């Protein structure tokens, strides 16, 4: 952020970009944590094809789980739950 | 407050709301993925994994309500 005379559009754009970046980084860290724990149970000299296949499926499932849960939470909020 | 400021304020509130929502979803997914996906993840979720994830998310939210209620009672 430079001086106070930035136009609002630029500020909004920057805020969105920074939030998206922070989200992506945190998401990556979490997925790596979870999937490493599930797929690389006994780290050896090199990663096996089974382990990398497991990691790939794990990422897909994690993304899917995130979508499912965001849908569920949205519905719960709309029902007035909170 | 100028029009620009009001507009920006509204934008920031909306982004904040979205960020809080994303945080709740991230927390729930982390907890429920751990609980519900017990084996190495497969090519698709089994029906029991899917329903576990959904139930887990809803019960987690509900637990918050119960706990909040209990804590509020204590404060009185």
Backbone of each chain as nested JSON, in Angstrom:
{
  "chains": [
    {"id": "A", "residues": [
      {"number": 1, "name": "UNK", "atoms": {"N": [0.827, -1.194, 0.0], "CA": [0.0, 0.0, 0.0], "C": [0.869, 1.255, 0.0]}},
      {"number": 2, "name": "UNK", "atoms": {"N": [0.635, 2.176, -0.936], "CA": [1.426, 3.393, -0.978], "C": [0.683, 4.533, -0.289]}},
      {"number": 3, "name": "UNK", "atoms": {"N": [0.44, 5.624, -0.989], "CA": [-0.218, 6.75, -0.333], "C": [-1.732, 6.548, -0.249]}},
      {"number": 4, "name": "UNK", "atoms": {"N": [-2.398, 7.459, 0.43], "CA": [-3.827, 7.335, 0.657], "C": [-4.675, 7.591, -0.578]}},
      {"number": 5, "name": "UNK", "atoms": {"N": [-4.072, 8.09, -1.655], "CA": [-4.852, 8.457, -2.828], "C": [-4.987, 7.337, -3.86]}},
      {"number": 6, "name": "UNK", "atoms": {"N": [-5.051, 6.099, -3.414], "CA": [-5.291, 5.01, -4.352], "C": [-6.765, 4.962, -4.688]}},
      {"number": 7, "name": "UNK", "atoms": {"N": [-7.093, 4.561, -5.904], "CA": [-8.52, 4.476, -6.181], "C": [-9.092, 3.198, -5.564]}},
      {"number": 8, "name": "UNK", "atoms": {"N": [-10.369, 3.265, -5.172], "CA": [-10.981, 2.158, -4.436], "C": [-10.943, 0.827, -5.19]}},
      {"number": 9, "name": "UNK", "atoms": {"N": [-11.085, 0.915, -6.512], "CA": [-11.056, -0.315, -7.308], "C": [-9.737, -1.062, -7.118]}},
      {"number": 10, "name": "UNK", "atoms": {"N": [-8.643, -0.29, -7.119], "CA": [-7.32, -0.895, -6.965], "C": [-7.179, -1.526, -5.58]}},
      {"number": 11, "name": "UNK", "atoms": {"N": [-7.708, -0.84, -4.58], "CA": [-7.644, -1.359, -3.212], "C": [-8.423, -2.679, -3.127]}},
      {"number": 12, "name": "UNK", "atoms": {"N": [-9.607, -2.693, -3.68], "CA": [-10.445, -3.9, -3.651], "C": [-9.763, -5.055, -4.362]}},
      {"number": 13, "name": "UNK", "atoms": {"N": [-9.187, -4.716, -5.501], "CA": [-8.489, -5.741, -6.275], "C": [-7.357, -6.349, -5.455]}},
      {"number": 14, "name": "UNK", "atoms": {"N": [-6.612, -5.475, -4.789], "CA": [-5.471, -5.935, -4.001], "C": [-5.917, -6.774, -2.799]}},
      {"number": 15, "name": "UNK", "atoms": {"N": [-6.981, -6.319, -2.152], "CA": [-7.507, -7.069, -1.0], "C": [-7.935, -8.465, -1.44]}},
      {"number": 16, "name": "UNK", "atoms": {"N": [-8.661, -8.539, -2.535], "CA": [-9.116, -9.84, -3.045], "C": [-7.941, -10.753, -3.361]}},
      {"number": 17, "name": "UNK", "atoms": {"N": [-6.925, -10.181, -4.03], "CA": [-5.761, -10.973, -4.42], "C": [-5.02, -11.493, -3.193]}},
      {"number": 18, "name": "UNK", "atoms": {"N": [-4.884, -10.637, -2.187], "CA": [-4.163, -11.062, -0.987], "C": [-4.93, -12.119, -0.203]}},
      {"number": 19, "name": "UNK", "atoms": {"N": [-6.24, -11.965, -0.136], "CA": [-7.061, -12.969, 0.551], "C": [-6.999, -14.311, -0.167]}},
      {"number": 20, "name": "UNK", "atoms": {"N": [-7.07, -14.262, -1.499], "CA": [-7.027, -15.498, -2.286], "C": [-5.684, -16.193, -2.1]}},
      {"number": 21, "name": "UNK", "atoms": {"N": [-4.644, -15.405, -2.071], "CA": [-3.297, -15.943, -1.892], "C": [-3.134, -16.59, -0.51]}},
      {"number": 22, "name": "UNK", "atoms": {"N": [-3.616, -15.893, 0.509], "CA": [-3.533, -16.437, 1.87], "C": [-4.337, -17.727, 1.971]}},
      {"number": 23, "name": "UNK", "atoms": {"N": [-5.519, -17.723, 1.343], "CA": [-6.366, -18.916, 1.378], "C": [-5.662, -20.097, 0.711]}},
      {"number": 24, "name": "UNK", "atoms": {"N": [-5.098, -19.853, -0.467], "CA": [-4.431, -20.916, -1.223], "C": [-3.257, -21.503, -0.443]}},
      {"number": 25, "name": "UNK", "atoms": {"N": [-2.482, -20.627, 0.182], "CA": [-1.33, -21.105, 0.953], "C": [-1.755, -21.955, 2.131]}},
      {"number": 26, "name": "UNK", "atoms": {"N": [-2.796, -21.497, 2.823], "CA": [-3.25, -22.236, 3.988], "C": [-3.86, -23.569, 3.568]}},
      {"number": 27, "name": "UNK", "atoms": {"N": [-4.588, -23.527, 2.464], "CA": [-5.206, -24.753, 1.954], "C": [-4.126, -25.774, 1.604]}},
      {"number": 28, "name": "UNK", "atoms": {"N": [-3.11, -25.308, 0.906], "CA": [-1.991, -26.193, 0.539], "C": [-1.356, -26.832, 1.78]}},
      {"number": 29, "name": "UNK", "atoms": {"N": [-1.075, -26.01, 2.773], "CA": [-0.432, -26.508, 3.994], "C": [-1.292, -27.573, 4.686]}},
      {"number": 30, "name": "UNK", "atoms": {"N": [-2.58, -27.296, 4.77], "CA": [-3.485, -28.246, 5.421], "C": [-3.568, -29.555, 4.651]}},
      {"number": 31, "name": "UNK", "atoms": {"N": [-3.748, -29.456, 3.333], "CA": [-3.885, -30.671, 2.525], "C": [-2.592, -31.49, 2.582]}},
      {"number": 32, "name": "UNK", "atoms": {"N": [-1.46, -30.816, 2.538], "CA": [-0.198, -31.546, 2.616], "C": [-0.081, -32.298, 3.945]}},
      {"number": 33, "name": "UNK", "atoms": {"N": [-0.453, -31.599, 5.0], "CA": [-0.453, -32.205, 6.334], "C": [-1.308, -33.46, 6.393]}},
      {"number": 34, "name": "UNK", "atoms": {"N": [-2.571, -33.297, 6.007], "CA": [-3.55, -34.387, 6.091], "C": [-3.155, -35.543, 5.196]}},
      {"number": 35, "name": "UNK", "atoms": {"N": [-2.777, -35.234, 3.96], "CA": [-2.549, -36.289, 2.983], "C": [-1.204, -36.978, 3.215]}},
      {"number": 36, "name": "UNK", "atoms": {"N": [-0.244, -36.242, 3.687], "CA": [1.028, -36.871, 4.033], "C": [0.799, -37.894, 5.141]}},
      {"number": 37, "name": "UNK", "atoms": {"N": [0.011, -37.491, 6.13], "CA": [-0.268, -38.394, 7.253], "C": [-0.992, -39.658, 6.788]}},
      {"number": 38, "name": "UNK", "atoms": {"N": [-1.916, -39.502, 5.831], "CA": [-2.69, -40.657, 5.383], "C": [-1.944, -41.532, 4.389]}},
      {"number": 39, "name": "UNK", "atoms": {"N": [-1.085, -40.928, 3.576], "CA": [-0.51, -41.669, 2.442], "C": [0.945, -42.083, 2.63]}},
      {"number": 40, "name": "UNK", "atoms": {"N": [1.717, -41.284, 3.33], "CA": [3.133, -41.622, 3.489], "C": [3.344, -42.089, 4.926]}},
      {"number": 41, "name": "UNK", "atoms": {"N": [2.924, -43.318, 5.171], "CA": [2.9, -43.8, 6.546], "C": [4.285, -44.238, 7.03]}},
      {"number": 42, "name": "UNK", "atoms": {"N": [5.101, -44.747, 6.076], "CA": [6.467, -45.13, 6.435], "C": [7.435, -44.564, 5.405]}},
      {"number": 43, "name": "UNK", "atoms": {"N": [7.881, -43.341, 5.604], "CA": [8.752, -42.708, 4.603], "C": [9.999, -43.551, 4.341]}},
      {"number": 44, "name": "UNK", "atoms": {"N": [10.257, -43.808, 3.066], "CA": [11.442, -44.604, 2.728], "C": [12.368, -43.794, 1.833]}},
      {"number": 45, "name": "UNK", "atoms": {"N": [13.364, -44.455, 1.248], "CA": [14.383, -43.787, 0.446], "C": [13.839, -43.011, -0.735]}},
      {"number": 46, "name": "UNK", "atoms": {"N": [12.734, -43.452, -1.293], "CA": [12.098, -42.686, -2.361], "C": [10.589, -42.88, -2.274]}},
      {"number": 47, "name": "UNK", "atoms": {"N": [9.862, -41.969, -2.882], "CA": [8.412, -42.083, -2.808], "C": [7.936, -43.176, -3.752]}},
      {"number": 48, "name": "UNK", "atoms": {"N": [7.1, -44.054, -3.266], "CA": [6.605, -45.142, -4.113], "C": [5.475, -44.622, -5.0]}},
      {"number": 49, "name": "UNK", "atoms": {"N": [5.192, -45.356, -6.078], "CA": [4.111, -44.92, -6.963], "C": [2.774, -45.032, -6.226]}},
      {"number": 50, "name": "UNK", "atoms": {"N": [2.692, -46.0, -5.325], "CA": [1.48, -46.127, -4.52], "C": [1.258, -44.898, -3.649]}},
      {"number": 51, "name": "UNK", "atoms": {"N": [2.336, -44.408, -3.081], "CA": [2.223, -43.217, -2.232], "C": [1.816, -41.993, -3.044]}},
      {"number": 52, "name": "UNK", "atoms": {"N": [2.449, -41.819, -4.208], "CA": [2.087, -40.614, -4.965], "C": [0.667, -40.722, -5.519]}},
      {"number": 53, "name": "UNK", "atoms": {"N": [0.247, -41.944, -5.887], "CA": [-1.137, -42.121, -6.344], "C": [-2.104, -41.802, -5.201]}},
      {"number": 54, "name": "UNK", "atoms": {"N": [-1.75, -42.253, -4.008], "CA": [-2.577, -41.977, -2.825], "C": [-2.662, -40.47, -2.585]}},
      {"number": 55, "name": "UNK", "atoms": {"N": [-1.526, -39.767, -2.694], "CA": [-1.521, -38.318, -2.481], "C": [-2.437, -37.614, -3.476]}},
      {"number": 56, "name": "UNK", "atoms": {"N": [-2.376, -38.067, -4.735], "CA": [-3.215, -37.431, -5.753], "C": [-4.694, -37.63, -5.457]}},
      {"number": 57, "name": "UNK", "atoms": {"N": [-5.058, -38.862, -5.093], "CA": [-6.463, -39.125, -4.757], "C": [-6.871, -38.349, -3.513]}},
      {"number": 58, "name": "UNK", "atoms": {"N": [-5.952, -38.282, -2.58], "CA": [-6.23, -37.572, -1.326], "C": [-6.535, -36.094, -1.59]}},
      {"number": 59, "name": "UNK", "atoms": {"N": [-5.752, -35.462, -2.451], "CA": [-6.02, -34.056, -2.797], "C": [-7.412, -33.913, -3.415]}},
      {"number": 60, "name": "UNK", "atoms": {"N": [-7.715, -34.817, -4.366], "CA": [-9.034, -34.764, -5.014], "C": [-10.154, -34.9, -3.987]}},
      {"number": 61, "name": "UNK", "atoms": {"N": [-9.994, -35.862, -3.081], "CA": [-11.045, -36.088, -2.069], "C": [-11.128, -34.895, -1.12]}},
      {"number": 62, "name": "UNK", "atoms": {"N": [-9.981, -34.301, -0.796], "CA": [-9.999, -33.172, 0.134], "C": [-10.744, -31.982, -0.474]}},
      {"number": 63, "name": "UNK", "atoms": {"N": [-10.47, -31.752, -1.765], "CA": [-11.175, -30.673, -2.473], "C": [-12.672, -30.972, -2.507]}},
      {"number": 64, "name": "UNK", "atoms": {"N": [-13.002, -32.243, -2.774], "CA": [-14.408, -32.646, -2.814], "C": [-15.066, -32.458, -1.44]}},
      {"number": 65, "name": "UNK", "atoms": {"N": [-14.363, -32.882, -0.396], "CA": [-14.898, -32.745, 0.967], "C": [-15.129, -31.275, 1.305]}},
      {"number": 66, "name": "UNK", "atoms": {"N": [-14.208, -30.415, 0.891], "CA": [-14.351, -28.981, 1.145], "C": [-15.617, -28.429, 0.478]}},
      {"number": 67, "name": "UNK", "atoms": {"N": [-15.85, -28.872, -0.773], "CA": [-17.05, -28.416, -1.488], "C": [-18.317, -28.914, -0.799]}},
      {"number": 68, "name": "UNK", "atoms": {"N": [-18.312, -30.208, -0.428], "CA": [-19.487, -30.784, 0.235], "C": [-19.807, -30.017, 1.509]}},
      {"number": 69, "name": "UNK", "atoms": {"N": [-18.763, -29.783, 2.3], "CA": [-18.978, -29.147, 3.594], "C": [-19.368, -27.686, 3.447]}},
      {"number": 70, "name": "UNK", "atoms": {"N": [-18.827, -27.02, 2.442], "CA": [-19.204, -25.622, 2.284], "C": [-20.683, -25.526, 1.878]}},
      {"number": 71, "name": "UNK", "atoms": {"N": [-21.144, -26.506, 1.113], "CA": [-22.559, -26.582, 0.748], "C": [-23.437, -26.792, 1.984]}},
      {"number": 72, "name": "UNK", "atoms": {"N": [-23.008, -27.742, 2.818], "CA": [-23.748, -28.062, 4.044], "C": [-23.814, -26.859, 4.994]}},
      {"number": 73, "name": "UNK", "atoms": {"N": [-22.679, -26.175, 5.149], "CA": [-22.627, -25.027, 6.054], "C": [-23.513, -23.893, 5.528]}},
      {"number": 74, "name": "UNK", "atoms": {"N": [-23.448, -23.673, 4.232], "CA": [-24.263, -22.633, 3.614], "C": [-25.744, -22.9, 3.861]}},
      {"number": 75, "name": "UNK", "atoms": {"N": [-26.157, -24.142, 3.647], "CA": [-27.551, -24.513, 3.885], "C": [-27.944, -24.325, 5.345]}},
      {"number": 76, "name": "UNK", "atoms": {"N": [-27.037, -24.721, 6.239], "CA": [-27.326, -24.594, 7.669], "C": [-27.486, -23.119, 8.047]}},
      {"number": 77, "name": "UNK", "atoms": {"N": [-26.641, -22.259, 7.508], "CA": [-26.727, -20.828, 7.787], "C": [-28.026, -20.256, 7.234]}},
      {"number": 78, "name": "UNK", "atoms": {"N": [-28.399, -20.719, 6.043], "CA": [-29.607, -20.191, 5.42], "C": [-30.849, -20.605, 6.187]}},
      {"number": 79, "name": "UNK", "atoms": {"N": [-30.788, -21.777, 6.814], "CA": [-31.913, -22.223, 7.63], "C": [-31.986, -21.409, 8.928]}},
      {"number": 80, "name": "UNK", "atoms": {"N": [-31.029, -20.472, 9.059], "CA": [-31.058, -19.593, 10.229], "C": [-30.324, -20.153, 11.417]}},
      {"number": 81, "name": "UNK", "atoms": {"N": [-29.6, -21.23, 11.2], "CA": [-28.874, -21.857, 12.296], "C": [-27.774, -20.979, 12.832]}},
      {"number": 82, "name": "UNK", "atoms": {"N": [-26.787, -20.739, 12.058], "CA": [-25.557, -19.989, 12.376], "C": [-24.545, -20.865, 13.035]}}
    ]},
    {"id": "B", "residues": [
      {"number": 1, "name": "UNK", "atoms": {"N": [-19.129, 10.402, 5.475], "CA": [-18.411, 9.395, 4.69], "C": [-18.733, 9.585, 3.213]}},
      {"number": 2, "name": "UNK", "atoms": {"N": [-17.729, 9.624, 2.367], "CA": [-17.987, 9.793, 0.941], "C": [-18.55, 8.506, 0.352]}},
      {"number": 3, "name": "UNK", "atoms": {"N": [-19.073, 8.612, -0.845], "CA": [-19.622, 7.443, -1.53], "C": [-18.595, 6.349, -1.696]}},
      {"number": 4, "name": "UNK", "atoms": {"N": [-17.38, 6.756, -2.063], "CA": [-16.294, 5.797, -2.243], "C": [-15.999, 5.016, -0.967]}},
      {"number": 5, "name": "UNK", "atoms": {"N": [-15.934, 5.769, 0.138], "CA": [-15.624, 5.148, 1.422], "C": [-16.707, 4.159, 1.822]}},
      {"number": 6, "name": "UNK", "atoms": {"N": [-17.95, 4.544, 1.623], "CA": [-19.069, 3.671, 1.987], "C": [-19.013, 2.384, 1.165]}},
      {"number": 7, "name": "UNK", "atoms": {"N": [-18.713, 2.554, -0.116], "CA": [-18.629, 1.422, -1.021], "C": [-17.503, 0.476, -0.585]}},
      {"number": 8, "name": "UNK", "atoms": {"N": [-16.376, 1.066, -0.244], "CA": [-15.213, 0.287, 0.18], "C": [-15.505, -0.438, 1.491]}},
      {"number": 9, "name": "UNK", "atoms": {"N": [-16.157, 0.287, 2.387], "CA": [-16.545, -0.283, 3.679], "C": [-17.413, -1.532, 3.486]}},
      {"number": 10, "name": "UNK", "atoms": {"N": [-18.376, -1.397, 2.586], "CA": [-19.296, -2.493, 2.287], "C": [-18.537, -3.689, 1.694]}},
      {"number": 11, "name": "UNK", "atoms": {"N": [-17.621, -3.359, 0.81], "CA": [-16.789, -4.404, 0.185], "C": [-15.996, -5.159, 1.247]}},
      {"number": 12, "name": "UNK", "atoms": {"N": [-15.385, -4.4, 2.174], "CA": [-14.552, -5.033, 3.206], "C": [-15.383, -5.911, 4.134]}},
      {"number": 13, "name": "UNK", "atoms": {"N": [-16.593, -5.441, 4.454], "CA": [-17.459, -6.252, 5.303], "C": [-17.848, -7.554, 4.63]}},
      {"number": 14, "name": "UNK", "atoms": {"N": [-18.127, -7.463, 3.34], "CA": [-18.489, -8.65, 2.56], "C": [-17.311, -9.633, 2.493]}},
      {"number": 15, "name": "UNK", "atoms": {"N": [-16.125, -9.099, 2.279], "CA": [-14.931, -9.961, 2.221], "C": [-14.657, -10.608, 3.577]}},
      {"number": 16, "name": "UNK", "atoms": {"N": [-14.882, -9.853, 4.614], "CA": [-14.694, -10.38, 5.965], "C": [-15.655, -11.539, 6.213]}},
      {"number": 17, "name": "UNK", "atoms": {"N": [-16.902, -11.33, 5.813], "CA": [-17.931, -12.363, 5.97], "C": [-17.515, -13.636, 5.218]}},
      {"number": 18, "name": "UNK", "atoms": {"N": [-17.017, -13.457, 4.006], "CA": [-16.583, -14.609, 3.207], "C": [-15.39, -15.309, 3.841]}},
      {"number": 19, "name": "UNK", "atoms": {"N": [-14.474, -14.503, 4.396], "CA": [-13.282, -15.077, 5.018], "C": [-13.666, -15.907, 6.249]}},
      {"number": 20, "name": "UNK", "atoms": {"N": [-14.622, -15.402, 7.026], "CA": [-15.085, -16.144, 8.205], "C": [-15.734, -17.453, 7.767]}},
      {"number": 21, "name": "UNK", "atoms": {"N": [-16.569, -17.362, 6.724], "CA": [-17.21, -18.57, 6.191], "C": [-16.161, -19.588, 5.745]}},
      {"number": 22, "name": "UNK", "atoms": {"N": [-15.179, -19.123, 4.979], "CA": [-14.114, -20.024, 4.511], "C": [-13.36, -20.663, 5.668]}},
      {"number": 23, "name": "UNK", "atoms": {"N": [-13.178, -19.897, 6.721], "CA": [-12.458, -20.41, 7.879], "C": [-13.254, -21.518, 8.575]}},
      {"number": 24, "name": "UNK", "atoms": {"N": [-14.563, -21.288, 8.703], "CA": [-15.427, -22.319, 9.298], "C": [-15.375, -23.587, 8.459]}},
      {"number": 25, "name": "UNK", "atoms": {"N": [-15.515, -23.427, 7.14], "CA": [-15.493, -24.588, 6.245], "C": [-14.148, -25.318, 6.335]}},
      {"number": 26, "name": "UNK", "atoms": {"N": [-13.065, -24.556, 6.38], "CA": [-11.731, -25.176, 6.453], "C": [-11.57, -25.982, 7.74]}},
      {"number": 27, "name": "UNK", "atoms": {"N": [-12.029, -25.412, 8.83], "CA": [-11.924, -26.075, 10.131], "C": [-12.759, -27.356, 10.167]}},
      {"number": 28, "name": "UNK", "atoms": {"N": [-13.985, -27.247, 9.666], "CA": [-14.873, -28.412, 9.627], "C": [-14.307, -29.504, 8.736]}},
      {"number": 29, "name": "UNK", "atoms": {"N": [-13.801, -29.109, 7.578], "CA": [-13.261, -30.096, 6.641], "C": [-12.072, -30.814, 7.27]}},
      {"number": 30, "name": "UNK", "atoms": {"N": [-11.222, -30.055, 7.938], "CA": [-10.052, -30.641, 8.578], "C": [-10.464, -31.685, 9.613]}},
      {"number": 31, "name": "UNK", "atoms": {"N": [-11.376, -31.279, 10.482], "CA": [-11.84, -32.171, 11.548], "C": [-12.559, -33.395, 10.983]}},
      {"number": 32, "name": "UNK", "atoms": {"N": [-13.456, -33.16, 10.037], "CA": [-14.32, -34.243, 9.555], "C": [-13.585, -35.165, 8.585]}},
      {"number": 33, "name": "UNK", "atoms": {"N": [-12.657, -34.638, 7.813], "CA": [-11.867, -35.485, 6.922], "C": [-11.082, -36.473, 7.779]}},
      {"number": 34, "name": "UNK", "atoms": {"N": [-10.54, -35.96, 8.851], "CA": [-9.771, -36.798, 9.775], "C": [-10.636, -37.909, 10.363]}},
      {"number": 35, "name": "UNK", "atoms": {"N": [-11.836, -37.543, 10.777], "CA": [-12.74, -38.503, 11.417], "C": [-13.339, -39.499, 10.443]}},
      {"number": 36, "name": "UNK", "atoms": {"N": [-13.647, -39.048, 9.238], "CA": [-14.482, -39.854, 8.333], "C": [-13.683, -40.63, 7.29]}},
      {"number": 37, "name": "UNK", "atoms": {"N": [-12.521, -40.144, 6.917], "CA": [-11.729, -40.848, 5.903], "C": [-10.644, -41.619, 6.647]}},
      {"number": 38, "name": "UNK", "atoms": {"N": [-10.978, -42.866, 6.975], "CA": [-10.103, -43.615, 7.874], "C": [-8.986, -44.347, 7.151]}},
      {"number": 39, "name": "UNK", "atoms": {"N": [-9.249, -44.746, 5.892], "CA": [-8.211, -45.448, 5.137], "C": [-7.613, -44.508, 4.095]}},
      {"number": 40, "name": "UNK", "atoms": {"N": [-6.634, -45.004, 3.366], "CA": [-6.072, -44.211, 2.274], "C": [-7.209, -43.829, 1.329]}},
      {"number": 41, "name": "UNK", "atoms": {"N": [-7.3, -42.547, 0.97], "CA": [-8.424, -42.083, 0.147], "C": [-8.517, -42.816, -1.183]}},
      {"number": 42, "name": "UNK", "atoms": {"N": [-9.737, -43.127, -1.605], "CA": [-9.955, -43.826, -2.866], "C": [-10.304, -42.877, -3.989]}},
      {"number": 43, "name": "UNK", "atoms": {"N": [-10.709, -43.45, -5.126], "CA": [-11.04, -42.631, -6.299], "C": [-12.346, -41.884, -6.127]}},
      {"number": 44, "name": "UNK", "atoms": {"N": [-13.211, -42.393, -5.273], "CA": [-14.383, -41.603, -4.889], "C": [-14.761, -41.933, -3.454]}},
      {"number": 45, "name": "UNK", "atoms": {"N": [-15.549, -41.043, -2.853], "CA": [-15.983, -41.309, -1.492], "C": [-16.989, -42.452, -1.482]}},
      {"number": 46, "name": "UNK", "atoms": {"N": [-16.916, -43.313, -0.494], "CA": [-17.964, -44.308, -0.305], "C": [-19.171, -43.568, 0.248]}},
      {"number": 47, "name": "UNK", "atoms": {"N": [-20.348, -44.21, 0.168], "CA": [-21.535, -43.516, 0.671], "C": [-21.43, -43.289, 2.174]}},
      {"number": 48, "name": "UNK", "atoms": {"N": [-20.752, -44.197, 2.866], "CA": [-20.634, -43.978, 4.314], "C": [-19.677, -42.822, 4.623]}},
      {"number": 49, "name": "UNK", "atoms": {"N": [-18.636, -42.667, 3.81], "CA": [-17.744, -41.521, 4.001], "C": [-18.493, -40.207, 3.739]}},
      {"number": 50, "name": "UNK", "atoms": {"N": [-19.251, -40.182, 2.635], "CA": [-20.013, -38.97, 2.304], "C": [-20.976, -38.6, 3.416]}},
      {"number": 51, "name": "UNK", "atoms": {"N": [-21.744, -39.589, 3.9], "CA": [-22.723, -39.225, 4.926], "C": [-22.03, -38.882, 6.233]}},
      {"number": 52, "name": "UNK", "atoms": {"N": [-20.9, -39.526, 6.506], "CA": [-20.13, -39.168, 7.702], "C": [-19.679, -37.707, 7.625]}},
      {"number": 53, "name": "UNK", "atoms": {"N": [-19.191, -37.277, 6.466], "CA": [-18.716, -35.889, 6.316], "C": [-19.845, -34.889, 6.551]}},
      {"number": 54, "name": "UNK", "atoms": {"N": [-20.988, -35.165, 5.937], "CA": [-22.131, -34.273, 6.09], "C": [-22.615, -34.23, 7.536]}},
      {"number": 55, "name": "UNK", "atoms": {"N": [-22.786, -35.419, 8.125], "CA": [-23.242, -35.476, 9.52], "C": [-22.255, -34.811, 10.46]}},
      {"number": 56, "name": "UNK", "atoms": {"N": [-20.988, -35.072, 10.222], "CA": [-19.934, -34.503, 11.062], "C": [-20.0, -32.978, 11.04]}},
      {"number": 57, "name": "UNK", "atoms": {"N": [-20.158, -32.404, 9.841], "CA": [-20.204, -30.941, 9.718], "C": [-21.404, -30.375, 10.479]}},
      {"number": 58, "name": "UNK", "atoms": {"N": [-22.563, -31.008, 10.283], "CA": [-23.775, -30.506, 10.936], "C": [-23.707, -30.66, 12.452]}},
      {"number": 59, "name": "UNK", "atoms": {"N": [-23.212, -31.793, 12.913], "CA": [-23.124, -32.019, 14.365], "C": [-22.087, -31.096, 14.999]}},
      {"number": 60, "name": "UNK", "atoms": {"N": [-21.036, -30.783, 14.26], "CA": [-20.012, -29.863, 14.777], "C": [-20.634, -28.484, 15.013]}},
      {"number": 61, "name": "UNK", "atoms": {"N": [-21.415, -28.033, 14.02], "CA": [-22.082, -26.738, 14.164], "C": [-23.044, -26.769, 15.348]}},
      {"number": 62, "name": "UNK", "atoms": {"N": [-23.803, -27.862, 15.442], "CA": [-24.769, -28.02, 16.522], "C": [-24.057, -28.049, 17.883]}},
      {"number": 63, "name": "UNK", "atoms": {"N": [-22.928, -28.701, 17.934], "CA": [-22.156, -28.761, 19.182], "C": [-21.8, -27.363, 19.657]}},
      {"number": 64, "name": "UNK", "atoms": {"N": [-21.476, -26.498, 18.701], "CA": [-21.16, -25.114, 19.035], "C": [-22.321, -24.448, 19.756]}},
      {"number": 65, "name": "UNK", "atoms": {"N": [-23.542, -24.695, 19.24], "CA": [-24.745, -24.134, 19.845], "C": [-24.928, -24.621, 21.28]}},
      {"number": 66, "name": "UNK", "atoms": {"N": [-24.767, -25.937, 21.453], "CA": [-24.947, -26.538, 22.778], "C": [-23.935, -25.955, 23.766]}},
      {"number": 67, "name": "UNK", "atoms": {"N": [-22.682, -25.878, 23.305], "CA": [-21.617, -25.403, 24.188], "C": [-21.783, -23.924, 24.527]}},
      {"number": 68, "name": "UNK", "atoms": {"N": [-22.174, -23.168, 23.504], "CA": [-22.418, -21.744, 23.722], "C": [-23.534, -21.535, 24.743]}},
      {"number": 69, "name": "UNK", "atoms": {"N": [-24.591, -22.307, 24.592], "CA": [-25.718, -22.222, 25.52], "C": [-25.285, -22.507, 26.944]}},
      {"number": 70, "name": "UNK", "atoms": {"N": [-24.472, -23.546, 27.072], "CA": [-23.976, -23.943, 28.39], "C": [-23.116, -22.845, 29.014]}},
      {"number": 71, "name": "UNK", "atoms": {"N": [-22.229, -22.288, 28.196], "CA": [-21.335, -21.238, 28.686], "C": [-22.11, -19.981, 29.077]}},
      {"number": 72, "name": "UNK", "atoms": {"N": [-23.138, -19.672, 28.28], "CA": [-23.948, -18.49, 28.594], "C": [-24.693, -18.665, 29.906]}},
      {"number": 73, "name": "UNK", "atoms": {"N": [-25.16, -19.886, 30.149], "CA": [-25.823, -20.197, 31.419], "C": [-24.911, -19.942, 32.605]}},
      {"number": 74, "name": "UNK", "atoms": {"N": [-23.642, -20.329, 32.409], "CA": [-22.678, -20.157, 33.497], "C": [-22.475, -18.695, 33.834]}},
      {"number": 75, "name": "UNK", "atoms": {"N": [-22.529, -17.848, 32.801], "CA": [-22.279, -16.433, 32.992], "C": [-23.388, -15.733, 33.777]}},
      {"number": 76, "name": "UNK", "atoms": {"N": [-24.545, -16.376, 33.854], "CA": [-25.688, -15.688, 34.471], "C": [-25.756, -15.834, 35.991]}}
    ]}
  ]
}
